[in-house]
Amino acid sequence: MALRVCARFFRDSAVLSRRAVVSARQESASWFLTAGNAACSRGGRNGFIFTPACFITSEAFLDRLIKGKAEEADSSFYRHPASVPPDNGEQVSLLLRHPDQPDNAKVLKVAIIGSPNAGKSTLSNQLLGRKVFAVSKKVHTTRTRAMGVLTEDDTQIVILDTPGLTTASKVKRHQLEKSLLVDPWNTVKEADLMVVMVDAADKWTCNRLDNEVLKCLAQHPHIPAILVLNKVDLVKAKDRLLNITAELTCGVVNGQKMQVRALIRPSRAEKRPERDSEMSLDEDKTVPEDSAETNSVLSKEKLKALRSQQGWPHFKDVFMLSSLDSEYIDALKNYLLVEAKPGSWQYHSEVLTDQSPEEVCANIIREKLLECLPQEVPYSVTQSVELWQEVENGELHISVKLYAKKVSHVSMVIGPAGQLVAQIAHEVGEDLSRVFLRDVKLKLSVKLRK
Ligand SMILES: Nc1nc2c(ncn2[C@@H]2O[C@H](COP(=O)(O)OP(=O)(O)OP(=O)(O)O)[C@@H](O)[C@H]2O)c(=O)[nH]1
């Protein structure tokens, strides 16, 4: 019997509703497509405020939920998230250390892909339990691929965070690094599972999978993929999520046809407004352009067909979540743990990321610059580490020089009476303290790049 499930999330019960799963397992006729709709009309302080549907077909995951194994694991086995050694040599030795795996070790390599700003790094950080990837509201915060490791009990999940998928013309036009074009594609090749993230709150893009994402999926049809509709906290009409799901999956999940009845009226033709100037780096969504990599693998006919395709009919499961909410993250984490297959761990359980301590620092500084400075200014600031020293009391002292392109940019980074740069240094220091597990004193100075 085909299993068709709508698992409900309860904002105040912190777990997927077991009752919903059980009752859904007994239902074989159709998807619970109106459940999300019915639930969201029952807002209230003590009731569930919003219960979006997630289309989950994984028997193993549902069994685990029904038996309560997910909850047992949470309470009986808690391992603090790993951290990053503040010394580069120590980090390298840790990465080379023999994995301390148990006999029944399991692994899963997950590539998180999607358009710029979909929330990939936010989700990765939340799954890891520590912030090791930069997050900002500006596009292209992530410039190169980076890896995070989540080790729980007998299972190791390797999370591959990728730069937002983009095109060669955008990279050229905005003088972005070539890694933005190459890294996501190379990363996906290694993955056991692709997590495709879509910003469900971006009404201009949420009804159609980005062409680059579709190409990536089409090029690796053998790698299972799940769809994650992110930022559901920002979606006011929750029932829209069902329509978005139907569109992005072409109405098919795990080979099962969904029956979606229109829950909302089609929106009246609206003119797409000019995007925020801060977001202008990625404004051109329509350029039909193919990278050399995709051209070599996908035929011209296939590429043409993809351009007219709205969604991907081969997603295995669909999650709707807010990456800011740990409740949702736990459900996805449990799903990934269940999806892991017997195999050798790649890393020692103390590894959190493959980034060097200096890379972690540079990325967090970059994040704060992106958050605080307007338009293209933060993209042109470069960094150089002048001092990196652990002192006797265990504190880590770091000094970094920031180089700006223009005199006006130097003043902007410094801010009135040096307040902005001091604030950035303070915030970065706090973030780094949580990654390196020690007090961090960071000094930032700003210079004109000659
Ligand atoms: N409200 C809300 N904001 C979110 C959520 N997930 C991410 N964000 C915000 O969305 C912005 C982009 O998040 P990132 O994690 O940097 O996105 P990304 O996909 O890694 O972006 P790129 O590096 O450009 O590819 C940040 O301001 C996040 O705080 C969510 O579930 N809800």
The ligand as a MOL file (V3000), in Angstrom:
LIG
                    3D

  0  0  0     0  0            999 V3000
M  V30 BEGIN CTAB
M  V30 COUNTS 32 34 0 0 0
M  V30 BEGIN ATOM
M  V30 1 N 12.4040 34.6760 8.5730 0
M  V30 2 C 13.2740 33.7650 8.1610 0
M  V30 3 N 14.4680 34.1570 7.7030 0
M  V30 4 C 15.3340 33.2020 7.3100 0
M  V30 5 C 15.0370 31.8140 7.3730 0
M  V30 6 N 16.1070 31.1200 6.8910 0
M  V30 7 C 17.0260 32.0410 6.5570 0
M  V30 8 N 16.5770 33.2950 6.8090 0
M  V30 9 C 17.2700 34.5680 6.5320 0
M  V30 10 O 17.4890 34.6350 5.1240 0
M  V30 11 C 18.7100 35.3190 4.8540 0
M  V30 12 C 19.5740 34.4620 3.9450 0
M  V30 13 O 19.9990 33.3070 4.6580 0
M  V30 14 P 21.3420 32.5180 4.2840 0
M  V30 15 O 21.3870 31.3290 5.1550 0
M  V30 16 O 22.5120 33.4370 4.2860 0
M  V30 17 O 20.9980 32.1140 2.7790 0
M  V30 18 P 21.9030 31.3160 1.7390 0
M  V30 19 O 20.9790 30.5020 0.9280 0
M  V30 20 O 22.9970 30.5810 2.4370 0
M  V30 21 O 22.4780 32.5280 0.8900 0
M  V30 22 P 23.7280 32.6150 -0.1510 0
M  V30 23 O 24.9810 32.5580 0.6530 0
M  V30 24 O 23.5120 33.9470 -0.8070 0
M  V30 25 O 23.6010 31.4890 -1.1340 0
M  V30 26 C 19.3400 35.6330 6.2150 0
M  V30 27 O 19.0140 36.9740 6.5540 0
M  V30 28 C 18.6600 34.6450 7.1600 0
M  V30 29 O 18.5800 35.1270 8.5000 0
M  V30 30 C 13.7480 31.4320 7.8720 0
M  V30 31 O 13.3680 30.2630 7.9420 0
M  V30 32 N 12.9170 32.4480 8.2580 0
M  V30 END ATOM
M  V30 BEGIN BOND
M  V30 1 1 1 2
M  V30 2 2 2 3
M  V30 3 1 2 32
M  V30 4 1 3 4
M  V30 5 2 4 5
M  V30 6 1 4 8
M  V30 7 1 5 6
M  V30 8 1 5 30
M  V30 9 2 6 7
M  V30 10 1 7 8
M  V30 11 1 8 9
M  V30 12 1 9 10
M  V30 13 1 9 28
M  V30 14 1 10 11
M  V30 15 1 11 12
M  V30 16 1 11 26
M  V30 17 1 12 13
M  V30 18 1 13 14
M  V30 19 2 14 15
M  V30 20 1 14 16
M  V30 21 1 14 17
M  V30 22 1 17 18
M  V30 23 2 18 19
M  V30 24 1 18 20
M  V30 25 1 18 21
M  V30 26 1 21 22
M  V30 27 2 22 23
M  V30 28 1 22 24
M  V30 29 1 22 25
M  V30 30 1 26 27
M  V30 31 1 26 28
M  V30 32 1 28 29
M  V30 33 2 30 31
M  V30 34 1 30 32
M  V30 END BOND
M  V30 END CTAB
M  END
